[in-house]
Amino acid sequence: MKRRHEEEFMAFAAARTAPLFRSACVLTSGDAHLAEDLVQDTLGRMYANWRKFPRESAELNDALCYCDMNTTPDGTSTNPVDRVNEIAGRYGLDSLIGKFIRRAEPEILASTSRVLERVAAAKRQPM
């Protein structure tokens, strides 16, 4: 897979892995191991076919990632580093989610930085 497509997939998966896991837990009657398997299989199949999926804009992916990484599940404001640590701690470093969130952390931080850069640039523009 080309680097650009891989980065797109990583941003997509970073923003959606935790919600997918929660949905998978419901589908598997709370069996966390089976839910992890379901998420891993789903993301693996998506990765293999990623080029066939219609693309959201990079700006939209960044905005979704920013919102998810700056808000805790209970709606409290946070920052991306603390949010990644919270997710990894909640699911465990050896879980699928824990491993993935650590692997995706550089792209998560880059994505949230791009949003802040866009906001700063928009503020500098005359109205």
C-alpha positions, 0 to 999 in steps of 0.5 A: 500500500502506498504511504499516503493510503496507509496514512489515510487508513491509520487516521481513519482507524485511529478515529474509529477503533474504540467505537468499533470495539464498543460496538463489537462488545455489544455484538459479542455479548461483552466478550472482550476477546471475541470483540477484539478479534472482530475489530481486528478482522474488520480492520484487516479486511478494510486495510486490504481493500482500502483503495476501493473505499470512497474517501472522506476529506483529509480535513474531515478525518483530522477534525474527527480525530481531533474531536475524539482525542480532545474529549473523554468518553464522559465529555470532559476536555482533555488533550491527545497525549492524555487521551491516548494514555487513557485509552491504552490504560483502559484496554491494556497495552497488550490488547488490540486497542492498546497496541493499535493506539500506541502504533497510531499515536504519531498520526493522531498527534499529527492529525490534531496538530493539523487541525490546530494549524488550520484554526490558527490560519483561519483566525489570521484571515480577515473576515 
